[in-house]
Amino acid sequence: MDCIKQASRINPDSLYRVKRICRHKDNPAPLIDVSPATWWAGVRVGRFPAPVRNGSLTFWKGSDLLALVERMGGGQAK
């Protein structure tokens, strides 16, 4: 799928913030090429993985992002 840009850079043992995952003015190389609004909408409907929270911070597990890449047809990420 075209939205998968940097899947080979996803470490399954790392945690990622939305600014690192999505297209953002401060992130010229997003892991998944969608806007933050599209990402959050996908999280709400279950298309994208649910986040984990640490206090007020929101993260996504690298392993969940890799599973998403696999599901979207980007199996070359491993």
The first five atom37 places (N, CA, C, CB, O) and aatype in JSON, in Angstrom:
{
  "aatype": [12, 3, 4, 9, 11, 5, 0, 15, 1, 9, 2, 14, 3, 15, 10, 18, 1, 19, 11, 1, 9, 4, 1, 8, 11, 3, 2, 14, 0, 14, 10, 9, 3, 19, 15, 14, 0, 16, 17, 17, 0, 7, 19, 1, 19, 7, 1, 13, 14, 0, 14, 19, 1, 2, 7, 15, 10, 16, 13, 17, 11, 7, 15, 3, 10, 10, 0, 10, 19, 6, 1, 12, 7, 7, 7, 5, 0, 11],
  "atom_mask": [
    [1, 1, 1, 1, 1],
    [1, 1, 1, 1, 1],
    [1, 1, 1, 1, 1],
    [1, 1, 1, 1, 1],
    [1, 1, 1, 1, 1],
    [1, 1, 1, 1, 1],
    [1, 1, 1, 1, 1],
    [1, 1, 1, 1, 1],
    [1, 1, 1, 1, 1],
    [1, 1, 1, 1, 1],
    [1, 1, 1, 1, 1],
    [1, 1, 1, 1, 1],
    [1, 1, 1, 1, 1],
    [1, 1, 1, 1, 1],
    [1, 1, 1, 1, 1],
    [1, 1, 1, 1, 1],
    [1, 1, 1, 1, 1],
    [1, 1, 1, 1, 1],
    [1, 1, 1, 1, 1],
    [1, 1, 1, 1, 1],
    [1, 1, 1, 1, 1],
    [1, 1, 1, 1, 1],
    [1, 1, 1, 1, 1],
    [1, 1, 1, 1, 1],
    [1, 1, 1, 1, 1],
    [1, 1, 1, 1, 1],
    [1, 1, 1, 1, 1],
    [1, 1, 1, 1, 1],
    [1, 1, 1, 1, 1],
    [1, 1, 1, 1, 1],
    [1, 1, 1, 1, 1],
    [1, 1, 1, 1, 1],
    [1, 1, 1, 1, 1],
    [1, 1, 1, 1, 1],
    [1, 1, 1, 1, 1],
    [1, 1, 1, 1, 1],
    [1, 1, 1, 1, 1],
    [1, 1, 1, 1, 1],
    [1, 1, 1, 1, 1],
    [1, 1, 1, 1, 1],
    [1, 1, 1, 1, 1],
    [1, 1, 1, 0, 1],
    [1, 1, 1, 1, 1],
    [1, 1, 1, 1, 1],
    [1, 1, 1, 1, 1],
    [1, 1, 1, 0, 1],
    [1, 1, 1, 1, 1],
    [1, 1, 1, 1, 1],
    [1, 1, 1, 1, 1],
    [1, 1, 1, 1, 1],
    [1, 1, 1, 1, 1],
    [1, 1, 1, 1, 1],
    [1, 1, 1, 1, 1],
    [1, 1, 1, 1, 1],
    [1, 1, 1, 0, 1],
    [1, 1, 1, 1, 1],
    [1, 1, 1, 1, 1],
    [1, 1, 1, 1, 1],
    [1, 1, 1, 1, 1],
    [1, 1, 1, 1, 1],
    [1, 1, 1, 1, 1],
    [1, 1, 1, 0, 1],
    [1, 1, 1, 1, 1],
    [1, 1, 1, 1, 1],
    [1, 1, 1, 1, 1],
    [1, 1, 1, 1, 1],
    [1, 1, 1, 1, 1],
    [1, 1, 1, 1, 1],
    [1, 1, 1, 1, 1],
    [1, 1, 1, 1, 1],
    [1, 1, 1, 1, 1],
    [1, 1, 1, 1, 1],
    [1, 1, 1, 0, 1],
    [1, 1, 1, 0, 1],
    [1, 1, 1, 0, 1],
    [1, 1, 1, 1, 1],
    [1, 1, 1, 1, 1],
    [1, 1, 1, 1, 1]
  ],
  "atom_positions": [
    [[0.84, -1.18, 0.0], [0.0, 0.0, 0.0], [0.89, 1.24, 0.0], [-0.95, 0.0, 1.21], [1.94, 1.25, 0.63]],
    [[0.47, 2.28, -0.69], [1.27, 3.48, -0.85], [1.54, 4.21, 0.46], [0.6, 4.4, -1.79], [2.56, 4.89, 0.57]],
    [[0.66, 4.09, 1.43], [0.83, 4.88, 2.65], [1.97, 4.37, 3.52], [-0.45, 4.89, 3.45], [2.37, 5.06, 4.46]],
    [[2.5, 3.2, 3.24], [3.58, 2.64, 4.05], [4.9, 3.13, 3.47], [3.51, 1.08, 4.09], [5.29, 2.73, 2.37]],
    [[5.57, 4.0, 4.2], [6.79, 4.62, 3.69], [8.06, 4.04, 4.29], [6.74, 6.1, 3.95], [8.98, 3.69, 3.55]],
    [[8.14, 3.94, 5.58], [9.39, 3.61, 6.26], [9.23, 2.38, 7.14], [9.86, 4.79, 7.1], [9.79, 2.33, 8.24]],
    [[8.49, 1.4, 6.68], [8.2, 0.24, 7.52], [9.46, -0.48, 7.98], [7.31, -0.72, 6.78], [9.47, -1.05, 9.07]],
    [[10.5, -0.48, 7.18], [11.73, -1.17, 7.58], [12.41, -0.48, 8.76], [12.69, -1.26, 6.39], [13.31, -1.06, 9.38]],
    [[12.01, 0.75, 9.07], [12.59, 1.48, 10.2], [11.83, 1.28, 11.5], [12.64, 2.95, 9.87], [12.19, 1.88, 12.51]],
    [[10.79, 0.47, 11.5], [10.0, 0.24, 12.71], [10.66, -0.85, 13.54], [8.54, -0.15, 12.35], [10.85, -1.98, 13.09]],
    [[11.01, -0.49, 14.76], [11.59, -1.44, 15.7], [10.44, -2.01, 16.54], [12.68, -0.77, 16.62], [9.72, -1.25, 17.19]],
    [[10.25, -3.32, 16.54], [9.11, -3.9, 17.27], [9.17, -3.67, 18.78], [9.04, -5.37, 17.0], [8.15, -3.78, 19.46]],
    [[10.34, -3.36, 19.32], [10.49, -3.16, 20.76], [10.4, -1.7, 21.18], [11.8, -3.72, 21.21], [10.56, -1.39, 22.36]],
    [[10.15, -0.8, 20.23], [10.09, 0.63, 20.53], [8.66, 1.12, 20.63], [10.83, 1.42, 19.46], [7.72, 0.47, 20.19]],
    [[8.53, 2.3, 21.23], [7.25, 2.99, 21.29], [7.33, 4.22, 20.4], [6.88, 3.39, 22.77], [8.38, 4.87, 20.34]],
    [[6.23, 4.54, 19.71], [6.22, 5.64, 18.76], [5.09, 6.61, 19.07], [6.08, 5.11, 17.34], [3.98, 6.2, 19.4]],
    [[5.39, 7.9, 18.96], [4.38, 8.95, 19.11], [3.76, 9.23, 17.76], [4.99, 10.24, 19.73], [4.34, 8.89, 16.73]],
    [[2.59, 9.85, 17.75], [1.88, 10.12, 16.5], [2.7, 11.0, 15.56], [0.52, 10.78, 16.8], [2.62, 10.84, 14.35]],
    [[3.5, 11.92, 16.1], [4.32, 12.78, 15.24], [5.39, 12.0, 14.49], [4.98, 13.87, 16.07], [5.83, 12.43, 13.43]],
    [[5.81, 10.88, 15.02], [6.8, 10.04, 14.34], [6.12, 9.11, 13.33], [7.61, 9.22, 15.36], [6.72, 8.76, 12.31]],
    [[4.9, 8.72, 13.61], [4.19, 7.79, 12.74], [3.66, 8.49, 11.5], [3.04, 7.13, 13.5], [3.78, 7.97, 10.39]],
    [[3.07, 9.66, 11.7], [2.3, 10.33, 10.65], [3.05, 11.46, 9.97], [1.02, 10.86, 11.22], [4.08, 11.94, 10.44]],
    [[2.5, 11.85, 8.85], [2.99, 13.01, 8.1], [2.8, 14.25, 8.97], [2.25, 13.17, 6.73], [1.71, 14.49, 9.49]],
    [[3.86, 15.02, 9.13], [3.82, 16.2, 9.99], [4.9, 17.15, 9.51], [4.04, 15.82, 11.51], [5.9, 16.72, 8.94]],
    [[4.71, 18.43, 9.72], [5.68, 19.43, 9.23], [7.08, 19.18, 9.78], [5.22, 20.83, 9.6], [8.06, 19.5, 9.12]],
    [[7.19, 18.63, 10.98], [8.49, 18.35, 11.59], [8.99, 16.93, 11.31], [8.41, 18.57, 13.08], [10.04, 16.54, 11.82]],
    [[8.26, 16.18, 10.53], [8.63, 14.8, 10.24], [8.63, 14.57, 8.73], [7.66, 13.82, 10.94], [7.61, 14.19, 8.17]],
    [[9.76, 14.79, 8.07], [9.8, 14.62, 6.62], [9.77, 13.16, 6.17], [11.04, 15.28, 6.09], [9.57, 12.9, 4.98]],
    [[9.96, 12.21, 7.09], [9.97, 10.8, 6.73], [9.04, 10.02, 7.66], [11.4, 10.23, 6.79], [9.51, 9.3, 8.54]],
    [[7.72, 10.14, 7.47], [6.79, 9.42, 8.35], [6.89, 7.91, 8.17], [5.35, 9.87, 8.11], [7.27, 7.42, 7.1]],
    [[6.55, 7.18, 9.21], [6.52, 5.73, 9.11], [5.34, 5.27, 8.25], [6.44, 5.09, 10.5], [5.46, 4.34, 7.46]],
    [[4.21, 5.95, 8.42], [3.02, 5.65, 7.64], [2.5, 6.99, 7.12], [1.91, 4.89, 8.5], [2.23, 7.9, 7.9]],
    [[2.36, 7.1, 5.83], [2.09, 8.38, 5.2], [0.6, 8.74, 5.24], [2.58, 8.38, 3.78], [-0.09, 8.71, 4.21]],
    [[0.13, 9.06, 6.42], [-1.23, 9.57, 6.6], [-1.15, 10.78, 7.53], [-2.19, 8.46, 7.19], [-0.18, 10.93, 8.27]],
    [[-2.15, 11.62, 7.47], [-2.17, 12.78, 8.36], [-2.55, 12.33, 9.77], [-3.17, 13.86, 7.84], [-3.14, 11.26, 9.95]],
    [[-2.22, 13.14, 10.77], [-2.64, 12.78, 12.14], [-4.15, 12.63, 12.27], [-2.15, 13.83, 13.11], [-4.62, 11.76, 13.0]],
    [[-4.92, 13.48, 11.58], [-6.39, 13.37, 11.66], [-6.87, 12.03, 11.1], [-7.06, 14.53, 10.89], [-7.76, 11.4, 11.67]],
    [[-6.28, 11.6, 9.99], [-6.64, 10.29, 9.41], [-6.22, 9.17, 10.34], [-5.97, 10.11, 8.02], [-6.96, 8.2, 10.51]],
    [[-5.06, 9.3, 10.95], [-4.58, 8.29, 11.89], [-5.56, 8.13, 13.05], [-3.18, 8.65, 12.42], [-5.98, 7.02, 13.37]],
    [[-5.92, 9.25, 13.69], [-6.83, 9.19, 14.85], [-8.2, 8.65, 14.45], [-6.97, 10.57, 15.49], [-8.82, 7.91, 15.2]],
    [[-8.68, 9.03, 13.27], [-9.97, 8.49, 12.8], [-9.87, 6.98, 12.63], [-10.4, 9.17, 11.46], [-10.79, 6.25, 12.98]],
    [[-8.76, 6.51, 12.09], [-8.54, 5.08, 11.92], [-8.43, 4.35, 13.24], [0.0, 0.0, 0.0], [-8.88, 3.21, 13.36]],
    [[-7.83, 4.99, 14.24], [-7.74, 4.39, 15.58], [-9.15, 4.25, 16.16], [-6.83, 5.25, 16.52], [-9.49, 3.22, 16.75]],
    [[-9.96, 5.3, 16.0], [-11.33, 5.27, 16.56], [-12.17, 4.14, 15.99], [-12.02, 6.59, 16.3], [-12.95, 3.53, 16.72]],
    [[-12.03, 3.85, 14.69], [-12.86, 2.81, 14.08], [-12.19, 1.44, 14.06], [-13.22, 3.21, 12.66], [-12.79, 0.47, 13.59]],
    [[-10.97, 1.35, 14.57], [-10.29, 0.06, 14.64], [-9.44, -0.29, 13.43], [0.0, 0.0, 0.0], [-8.92, -1.4, 13.36]],
    [[-9.29, 0.61, 12.49], [-8.46, 0.34, 11.31], [-6.97, 0.35, 11.68], [-8.73, 1.39, 10.21], [-6.19, -0.43, 11.14]],
    [[-6.59, 1.23, 12.61], [-5.22, 1.33, 13.08], [-5.17, 0.85, 14.53], [-4.69, 2.79, 12.95], [-6.2, 0.85, 15.21]],
    [[-4.0, 0.45, 15.01], [-3.92, -0.13, 16.36], [-4.26, 0.87, 17.47], [-2.52, -0.66, 16.6], [-4.1, 2.08, 17.32]],
    [[-4.72, 0.32, 18.56], [-5.03, 1.13, 19.75], [-3.72, 1.57, 20.4], [-5.92, 0.34, 20.76], [-2.74, 0.82, 20.4]],
    [[-3.71, 2.76, 20.96], [-2.49, 3.25, 21.62], [-2.36, 2.7, 23.03], [-2.49, 4.76, 21.66], [-3.29, 2.12, 23.59]],
    [[-1.17, 2.89, 23.58], [-0.93, 2.66, 25.0], [-0.64, 4.03, 25.61], [0.27, 1.64, 25.25], [-0.1, 4.91, 24.94]],
    [[-1.0, 4.19, 26.84], [-0.81, 5.49, 27.49], [0.14, 5.35, 28.66], [-2.16, 6.08, 27.96], [0.16, 4.34, 29.36]],
    [[0.93, 6.39, 28.85], [1.82, 6.5, 29.99], [1.58, 7.9, 30.55], [3.34, 6.26, 29.6], [2.15, 8.88, 30.06]],
    [[0.76, 7.98, 31.57], [0.35, 9.29, 32.07], [-0.47, 10.0, 31.01], [0.0, 0.0, 0.0], [-1.48, 9.47, 30.55]],
    [[-0.05, 11.19, 30.64], [-0.78, 11.93, 29.62], [-0.22, 11.71, 28.22], [-0.76, 13.41, 29.96], [-0.73, 12.3, 27.26]],
    [[0.81, 10.88, 28.08], [1.43, 10.63, 26.78], [0.81, 9.42, 26.11], [2.94, 10.43, 26.94], [0.43, 8.45, 26.77]],
    [[0.72, 9.48, 24.79], [0.13, 8.41, 24.0], [1.2, 7.84, 23.06], [-1.1, 8.91, 23.19], [1.89, 8.58, 22.37]],
    [[1.31, 6.52, 23.05], [2.3, 5.82, 22.24], [1.64, 4.67, 21.5], [3.46, 5.31, 23.11], [0.55, 4.22, 21.85]],
    [[2.35, 4.19, 20.46], [1.97, 2.96, 19.78], [3.16, 2.03, 19.82], [1.49, 3.22, 18.31], [4.3, 2.46, 19.63]],
    [[2.91, 0.76, 20.06], [3.96, -0.24, 20.09], [4.45, -0.5, 18.67], [3.46, -1.55, 20.74], [3.67, -0.58, 17.73]],
    [[5.76, -0.62, 18.54], [6.33, -0.94, 17.24], [5.8, -2.26, 16.7], [0.0, 0.0, 0.0], [5.59, -2.4, 15.5]],
    [[5.59, -3.23, 17.58], [5.06, -4.53, 17.15], [3.65, -4.39, 16.57], [5.05, -5.52, 18.33], [3.3, -5.08, 15.61]],
    [[2.85, -3.48, 17.15], [1.51, -3.24, 16.6], [1.58, -2.56, 15.24], [0.68, -2.38, 17.57], [0.78, -2.85, 14.34]],
    [[2.54, -1.65, 15.09], [2.71, -0.98, 13.8], [3.17, -1.96, 12.73], [3.7, 0.18, 13.92], [2.72, -1.89, 11.59]],
    [[4.07, -2.87, 13.09], [4.51, -3.89, 12.13], [3.36, -4.81, 11.73], [5.66, -4.71, 12.71], [3.24, -5.19, 10.57]],
    [[2.51, -5.17, 12.69], [1.34, -5.98, 12.38], [0.41, -5.23, 11.42], [0.58, -6.37, 13.67], [-0.17, -5.84, 10.52]],
    [[0.27, -3.93, 11.61], [-0.53, -3.11, 10.7], [0.05, -3.14, 9.3], [-0.62, -1.67, 11.21], [-0.68, -3.28, 8.32]],
    [[1.36, -3.0, 9.2], [2.03, -3.04, 7.89], [1.77, -4.37, 7.21], [3.55, -2.8, 8.04], [1.48, -4.41, 6.02]],
    [[1.88, -5.45, 7.96], [1.59, -6.78, 7.4], [0.16, -6.87, 6.89], [1.83, -7.86, 8.45], [-0.1, -7.38, 5.8]],
    [[-0.77, -6.38, 7.7], [-2.19, -6.43, 7.33], [-2.47, -5.59, 6.09], [-3.05, -5.94, 8.48], [-3.35, -5.92, 5.3]],
    [[-1.73, -4.5, 5.92], [-1.95, -3.61, 4.78], [-1.2, -4.07, 3.53], [-1.52, -2.2, 5.13], [-1.27, -3.42, 2.49]],
    [[-0.5, -5.18, 3.64], [0.17, -5.72, 2.46], [1.61, -5.29, 2.3], [0.0, 0.0, 0.0], [2.18, -5.44, 1.22]],
    [[2.21, -4.76, 3.34], [3.6, -4.34, 3.27], [4.5, -5.34, 3.94], [0.0, 0.0, 0.0], [5.34, -4.95, 4.75]],
    [[4.37, -6.6, 3.63], [5.09, -7.66, 4.31], [6.58, -7.59, 4.2], [0.0, 0.0, 0.0], [7.28, -8.33, 4.9]],
    [[7.11, -6.73, 3.35], [8.56, -6.62, 3.21], [9.19, -5.91, 4.39], [8.89, -5.9, 1.93], [10.41, -5.71, 4.39]],
    [[8.42, -5.52, 5.38], [8.93, -4.73, 6.5], [9.87, -5.51, 7.4], [7.79, -4.2, 7.32], [10.67, -4.89, 8.1]],
    [[9.81, -6.82, 7.43], [10.62, -7.61, 8.36], [12.05, -7.64, 8.0], [10.12, -8.99, 8.44], [12.85, -8.27, 8.7]]
  ]
}
